[in-house]
Amino acid sequence: MSENRITVENLTHNYGTRCALDNVSFTVPRGEIFCLLGPNGSGKTTLFKILSTLMPPTSGSVNILGHDLSIDTKAVRKLLGVVFQHPGLDVKLTVTENLRHHGHLYGFRGKNLNSRISELLERFDIENRSDDLVEELSGGLQRRVEIARAMLHSPQVLLLDEPSSGLDVGVRRQLSDYLISLARSENILVLLTTHLMDEAELCNRVGILDMGKLVVLGTPGELKAQIGGDVVLIESENCKTLGTAIADRFDVFPVFTENCLRIECESAHEFVRDVVAAFPDDIETVRFGKPTLEDVFIKLTGNPFVLEEDRRD
């Protein structure tokens, strides 16, 4: 039922003559952590801005828990908790002061507000830092405070834009655990954008965006299953010439990406042994492993997962 999900249909957005989103459609039910994965310029930020009511799309529709985004914008905003990529906390205030002032914006006062703040401080394991200035907290703790603030009015949908950006791997995993707990215990819908593969791996489903198009959608396991066997990466001073030679000799299809050859094959350990024996002077390094979501992206788009600083959503 539409009351229990986000439904995006044929969503398109243009910046002048540039198409940032191209006919994107998907649904996300409550209780799920859904990830939009893509490099810079893929359309993630544009889609996030539309879902968080910051701008209307050029065409298409969005229905959030039974509310048409283009018609019931105010009703939708009451359902949303939003965490933006760039920190929005007042670093000169304490953790509690940040939460209290945010609560005032939603009309919370007195005992109800204090009770909700205490509940969230405990849930996110930051009650012992409640009187600390935000500027004294680590990046991971600040992220917890931001999510606690977004949850203050008990939203039914939590939107997060690059929530783990700038955090180390351990803190990212801890943050993902908090989100999983939230989705399960409160049956809220969690939708996040990321360019981090390990963060996407922990989500229930992943939608891969590239150049404004939704390339594929599924669980991490389903997506990686699209790649048969193992993935071998070979570095060489002349990858293109070596790739042609390997393709002719071993009947495989090397893809040249980021100064290395990427090859899908069965029994990678045997293939690596044979290819090194055949071209010992041309191979600098070789490694292999099971497919990752980055391999899925490369296979489906034919492009490397490049994070170019000068590209924009």
N, C-alpha and C positions, 0 to 999 in steps of 0.2 A: 504494500500500500504506500501511496505517496507521502502519507503522514509519518512514515518511518524511514525515509531515505532522502538523499540528494539525487536529483535527476537532472543531468545536463544533456541537452539535445541540440545537435547541429550548431554548437556555439562557434561563432566567428567574430574576430575583432581585427580591425585594420588601423594602423597608424599612417594616415595618408595613403600612399600607394603600397606600403609594406604590410603584408598579412602576418600578424603575430599569432593568431589562432585560426585554424582552418578546419571548420566543420567537426568540432570535437564533441563526442557523445560518450557518456558513461553514467553509471548509477553506483551509489554507495549506501548500504544500509546502516542503521544504527548498530552500535556494538562492534563496528569494524574499524581497524586502522588502515587507511587507504593512503598510498603514497604516489605522488606525481614525481617521477624521476626524469631528469634531463639535464643537459649542460646549459650553460648560460646561452641565452638567445633561443631556447627551445619553446618558450611561451609560458613557463611556470608562473612567473611573476604576474603576467597579464591575467592569467586565469585566476590566480589568488586574489588579485584586486577586484575582479568581477564577483567572485564568490563572497568576498567580505564587504560587498556593497560600495566599494570606493569608486567604481565607475561602471556604466552600463556597457553591454556588448554591442557590437555593430549589428549582429543578428543572432538568432537562435534563442533558446529559452533555458532558464534555470529554475527548478522548483526545489525548495528547501523545506522538508518536513511538511509538505502540503501547501506551502505559500509560494506564489509566483513572485520571483525576485523583482520583476519589473513593475509589479503592481503593489505588492505588500512589503515594500522595503523596510518600513518601520517595524512591522511584525517580525521580519526576518532578523533584524538587528538584535531584537530581544532574545533570540534563540542562540546567537553566536557568542563564543569566546574567541578572541583573536590574539595571536602572538606573532608580531612582525619580526622580520629578520633583524632589523636594527633595534637595539634595546630601547625601551620606552619608559624605564623606571627613572625616578628622580633620585640620583645617586647621593644627594645631600640629605635625604630623608632616611629614616630607619625602615626596616622591612615592614613593621606594623603600620607605620605612618603611610607608606605607599599603598598598602591594602586598604586602610581606613579611608583615605581620600578617594580611592577608586570606588569604594562602596558608597560613598556619598553621592557619586554621579548616578548611581542606580537607585537612590532613595533610601538606602539602608542607614539606620541610626541605632544608637543605644545597644541594648542587650542582644538583639538579633544580629547586629553587625559584629559585635565582639565575639559572639558565639561562633559565627561563621568564620571569622579570622582565626580563632583558636583551632577550629576543625581543620582548616586548610594548612596551618602551620604544622600541625601534627601529621597530616596526611603526606606532606612533602618533606617531612623530617627536617624542618628548619625552625622549630619552636625555640631551640637554644640560641638562635641568631636573630630573634625577633626584634631586639633592641639595638642591633648593629646597623650602622649606616650601610646602605647598599654598596657604596664605593669600596667598602672594606671586604666585600664578598668575592669569592672566586667566580669565574665565568659560569661554571656549572651551577653554583648556588643562585646566581642572579637569574639563570634560566628557570630554575625551580620557582623563584619568587614571581617571575613573569607569568608562568603557567598558573600558579596559585591565584594571582590577580585576575587572570582571564576566567578562572573558574568561580570567582566570588559570587556571581549572580546565578549560579547553577545553570549554565548554558546546556543546551542539548546537542550542540555542534561545536567542536573545538577545531579551529583552523590555525595551522602553524606554518610560517614561511621560513624555510631553512633553519629549523630550531636548533640544530647541533653545529651550525657554522662557527668555527673558531674553537670548538671544544675538542679535547683529546679523546681517543678511542674509548677509554674506560668510562669517562663521564658521559659520552654519547650512549653507551650501552645502558648505563644507569638511567639516563633520561628516557630511553626507549622502554625500559621496564616500568617506569612511572606511567607512561602513556598506555601501555598494555593493561596495567592495573585499572586505570581510569575507565578505559573502554569497557572492560569486563564488569567492574563493580557498579558503575553508574549507567551502563548501557548508552553511553554517548557516542556520537559519531566523530571520529578523529580523522581529519584530512590534513596531510602535510606535504610540503614540497621539499625536495632535496636534490643535491647532486652527489651525495655520499652513498656509495654502494652498500656499506655495512649497515647504514641506517635503513635503507630500503629493504634489505634482507629480512629485517625483523617485523615488517608490516604484513598484514593479512593478504593484501593484494597490492599490486604495483601497476601503474599505468606509465608507459614510457613515452615521453614527448620528444619530438625532434622537428625543428623548423616549423613549429606551430601545429603539427599533426600528432594525433594519438596513434603511435605506431603499433602498440600491442598492449593487452591488459590481461592480467592473471596473477596467480600466486607466484612467489619467487620460484618455487619448485616447478610449477608448470612452465614458466618461461625458460628456465635453464634446461628443461627436458627437450626443448626444441633443438638443442645442439646435441648432435650424436657424438658419443665418445668423449675424448679429452681435447684440451686446447694446448697447442705447442707454440711457444714464442721463441723466435730465433733472431739474434742480432748479428748484423754483418756490415762490412763497409760498403758492400754493393748488394743491397737487399733485392732490388728488382731483377738483376741478372741471376742471382742465386735462386730467387723465387721461381723464375722460368725453368731453371735447370731441375729444381726439386719437383716441380709439377710434371715435367716430362718423364722423369725417372720413377716417381712414386705414385703417379696418378692421384694426386691431391690438388687442392685449389688454394694456394697461399694468398693471403690478403696482406698488402703492404700498408702498415699503419704505424705512425709514430716511430719511424726509424727501425722498425722490426717487421718480421714476417709472422703472421698469425695463421696457424694451420689447425683445422679440426681433423681428428683422426681417431681410430680405434687403437687400443693398446699402445699408448703414447710411449711407454718405456721402450718398447721394441722399435718403434719408428725413430725415436731419438738416437738409439744405438746405431741404426742403419744409416740415418742421414748424416750423422757425424763421421761415420766410417767412409761415406761416399764423398763428403766435402770437408775434409779436416782442415784445409787451409782457408776456407771461406767463412767458417762459422766462428764468431767471437764468443758468444754465450748462447745457451739454450736452456729453457725451463719449460715445465709443463704442469698441468693440474686440471682439476675439474672445472667445468664452465662456471662463469660468474655472470652477474647481470650486465656487466660491461661487455662481456662476450656476446650476450644476447643483443645489446644495442648495436654493436659493430656488425653482427650478422644481418640484422633486419634493416639497418640504414645504409650499410656500406661505408660508414664514416667513423672515425675515431671519436671517443668521448672526450672532446676537447673543451676545456674551460677557459675560453678566451676572455680576458678582462675587458676588451673593448667591444664585446658583443652585448646587446641589451635585449631583454624580453619585450 
